[in-house]
Amino acid sequence: MRVETRDFAVSLATPLATARGEITEREGVLVRVEDGGETGIGEATPLSSWTESLGDCRTALSDAADRVNAGEATPGEVLGDLVDTPAARHGLSLALADLRAGRRGEPLYRFLGRESEREAVPVNATVGDGDRAETVAAAEEAVAAGYGAVKLKAGTRSVDADVGRVQAVRDAVGPDAELRVDANGAWDREQATEAFESFADARVRYVEQPLPPDDLEGHAELRGGRVGVALDESLASHPVESVLETGAADLLVLKPMAVGGVQRAKRAILQAREERVASVVTTTVDAAVARTAAVHLAASVPGISACGLATADWLSTDVGPDPCPVDDGAIDVPQGPGLGVEGVWE
């Protein structure tokens, strides 16, 4: 088996604001494995505060490729060494999974354990943290486009202002659309309690990361009412086992890049289900290869609710054609062998 790597960069259509400043492009590493004339492709796109740095990712993948190509280690042994570099592990493990699924002649989501065919996965629309009128207009547009679930960003203004925005959206879109709120850890416990009490009247299904990531006990205390608790950023600093043992979440928002690959993410989803905790799949604003892998992961989970995978339009350039178009609130799942991404390594 031979492993090759190639750096890439893709541009964002609109700068993405983060705690460390604006992101205007995503840089990463494509991984290609070849064995017996068959190939697999993977992507490692690190994101600060979620994964290792880009430099550490490149170094880890370069060292892994050198060891495998020199016959010093098997791919499985190398993966076991990529404990502290989840993005690098994602890239190599995905390339191997693509290769193996292709050999079986089955799409990646079937390789990940789904027994029946899945042609599409529901996805949510994401509405930014605009004022009330902007938020309502964007939510109405999303529902008109067929999205059954809309996620509203919150947390940069007062709780009262966010409550007003969310209620205005509910009044505008009617009772059938599912509303979710993402606070990105902006509230303290008192603010979160106030928000949850008011969001219940607007029939918000859950709030994503209402409290800072390390406050697992506070999240556990918020559970039990009409609004669920979803954890996202907490999973970057706490193992899934700790989140489940603490009883901190009704739902996990899993990013395969951040947990070290789609197979690890699938194990986390199954582990959570044993504790009656649901999961949805999203990305770290990835390029086409990793984004498609996340679609396959979601497709492998029976009964999964709308996922945060409608992000291709967030990029103005990409590593290859997007094989997963969104239509009427659902994203297509490639049905060919393996991952189903073409025109990337040319």
N, C-alpha and C positions, 0 to 999 in steps of 0.2 A: 504494500500500500504506500502511496505517496501523498503528502500533504503540501499544498501550496497556499500562499496568502497574497492578498493584494489590497492595498489601501484604497479608500474611496472617500468622497465628500459629496453630499447632496445639500441643496439650498432649501431653506424654508420659504414658503410663500409669504408669510408674515412673521416677524420676529417673535420668539416665544419668551415671555417674561418668566424668570426664575429667581430664586433667592440669591443666586450668584450673578445676576445680570441677565441681559437679553442674549438669546441664542439665535443666530442667523443661519447657521448651517449645522448639519450632523456629520461627523466624521467617524469612520469605522474601518473594519477590515473584513473583506470577503475571504472565505475559506473554501478551498476546493480539495476534495479527496478523490483519488483515482485508484481503482483496484480491478485488475483483470479487464481493462478496457471500459469499465463502468465508472460513473462519476456521481458525486453528490456535492451540493453547494450549501454553504452556511453563511451567516452574517453575525459579526460582533460589533455592536454599536454602543459603546459605553456612554453613560450619562452621569455626570458628577452628582454625588450624594446618593445615587442609586447603585452604582457599580464601581469598579476600579477606574482609574484614569485611562485616557487613551494611550499614554505611553506605557503604562503597565500592561494594558491589554495587548498592545503590539509585541512587547517583549515576551509575554507569556505564550502567545501563539507562535512567534518565531522560534522560541526554544522548543515548544511542543513539536513543531514541524521538523526541526533538526533531529530530534530524538527518534521520531517515527521513521524518518527517511534514512537515518543511519542504522536502523534496526536495533537501536538501544532500548526501545520500549514499544509496547503495543498501544494502539489508540485508547484502549480501556485503561491502561496504566497511566497514560498521560492525563486523561480526564480526571482520574482520581487525584492528581496533583494540582488541578486548577480550582482548589477550594476557595481561594481568596480573590479569584478573578472570574466572577460569574458571567461577564459578557464574553470573555474569551472561551469559557466553557460552553456557553450557548452556541457560539459560532462553530466550534469543532463538533460538538454533539449533534447539532442540526445537520451538518454536512454528512456525518455518518448515518444519521437516521434517514436522510434523503437517499443515500446510496442503498441502504438496506431495504427501504420501502420500494424503491425502484426495482430492485432485484426480485422482490415478491410480486411485482406487477400490480401493486395496490397504492392508492393515494395515502399520503402521510397520516390522515386522520384515522384511516382503518388500521394502519401500522400502530397507532397509538392506542388501539383497543376498541374502537367502535365496530360493532358487528354489522350494522345496517348502513345503507347509503344515506348521506346527508348532503343535499345540494346547496343549502344556504343557511346562514346563521343570522338571527336578529341582531341589530346593532342600534346603539343609542346615538342621538344627536347631542352635541355639546354646545351650549350657549354660553358665551363669555360674560364677564362681569360688568355689563353695561348698565346704563340707568334703566328705570322702569320701562319706559317706552321702547328702548332698544331691545331689552330682554323679551318683552311681549312680542314684538315684531319678529324676532329671530325664532322664538318658540312656535309661533303660528306658522311661519314658513317651514319649519322642520316637520310639524304635524301634517301640513298640506303635502309635503313631499313623501309622506308615508311612514315616517318614524313613529313607532308606538311608544318610545321612551325618550325623554329629553332630560339631559343633565344640565343643571344650572350652576354656574360658578358663583360662589358667595364668599364673604369673609373680609372684604376690603372696606366695607362700610359698617354702619351700626347694625345691630341685630334687627331693630325695628325696621330699618330701611330694607334689609334683605327679606324680612317677613312680608313687607308690602310688595316687593318684587315678585316673590313666589306666589302670593295670593292672586296678584294681578294676572300671572301666567295661568294659574288654574282657572280663573274666571274666563280667560280668553280661549283656552283650548278645550274646555269642557271636562267632563268627569272621566273620560275613557283613557286619555293619555297618561302614561306613567311618568311621574316627576321624581327626579333624583336631585340632590343638592350636594355639591362638593365644596367644603369649606377649607380644604388644604391645611388643616391644623390651626386655624386662625383664632379659635375661641378658647376661653377658659371654661371651667366647669359650670360656672353660674350662667355665662352667656349661652353655652350649649344647651343647658336645661331650658332656658327661656325660648331658644329657637325651636327645640324639639316640641315643646308644648304648643307653640303657634303653628309649626309646620304640620302637626297632626290634623288641624282643621283644613289645611290645604291638600290633605291626603298625599303627602310626600312619602314615598316608599322607604327611602333610607337616605341618611346623610353620610357622605364619604369623608372620612378623616375629620371629624368635628373638633378634636382636641389635638395637641401636639403629639408627635409619634411615640414618645416614650411613656405617655400617660395611659398605660393599659388598664390600670385600675379605674381611672375615670371613665374610660370607654365602657368598661363592664358595668359601671353604675348607671350609665345612660340607657342600657338595654332594658327591655321588658315593657316598653310602651308601644304606641301605635306606629312610631317611626323607628326603622331599623338603624343599626350602626354598621357601617362598612369601613374596613381598614385598608389603606393603600400605603401611604408613606411609612406606617409602622412596620410593614413587612420588609423594609430596607434595613432595619436595625434590629429586628426581633425575629427569631425563627418561627415558622408557622406553629410548631409545637407549643411555644410559649404563649402565642396569641390564643390558641385553643384552650390551653390549660387555664389561662386567666379568665376565660369566658368573655373576651373583650369584643367580639364581633358576631354579628348576625350574617355577615357576608364578607368574603375576601375579594379584593381587587388584585388579581395576579398579573404581573408583568414577567413573561418568560425570560427576558433578558436579565432581569434583576435577580432571579432565583436560580440561574444557571442552566436554562434550557427548557424546551417544551416537555421533555419527559419528567424532569423534576417538578415542573409546574403541574403536570397531570397527577403525579403522586400527591402533591399538596392538595389538589382538588378532591381526590378520593379520600384523603385523610380528613379533610374538613367535613365531607359528607357523612363520615362515620359519626361525627359530633353534631350532625344536623345543622351545619353551617354551610351556606351556599357560596358560590364563587362566580365571578365574571372574569373575562380575560381582556386585557388591554395591552398597550405597548409603551415603550419609552420614546415615542416618535421615531420609529424605525423606518428603514428603507424597505424596498419591496420584498426582499428575501425573508427577513425576520417578521415583517408584517404578515406575509402569507403563512408563515409557520404558526403565528398566533391564531390565524383563522382556522387552520387545521386543528390546533389544540382545542379551540372552542367547539368545532364540529365533532370532536371525539367525545364530548360530554353530553349525554342525553338530558334533555329538558333544561339546558342552560338558558338563562334569560339574556336580554340584550346586552351585548358587549361593546366596549369602547374601541372598535376596530375600524371605524370609518374615518381614517386619518390620512389617506393618500393625498387628499387635496391640501393638506398642511404643507406639502413639499412642492416646490416649483421645478425641481429636477429629481431624478431617481436613478437607481442602478440598472433598471430594466423595466420592461412593460409590466403594468399591474395586472395580474391574472384574477383579481378579486374585485370586480366592480360592485358598487352598491346600487340597489334599486328597490324602491318602495320599502325602505327601512330594513333591508336585509342585504348581507354581503355574500357573493357567490363563493362556493368552495370548489377549488380545482378537483377534477375527477380522474386525471391521468395518474400514471405511476409517480410516486415520490411527491416532492414538494409542488411541482407544476410551474416553476418559474423558469422562463427561457430568456435567452439573449443577455445574460448577465456576465458570463465569463467568455468574452470574445475579444 
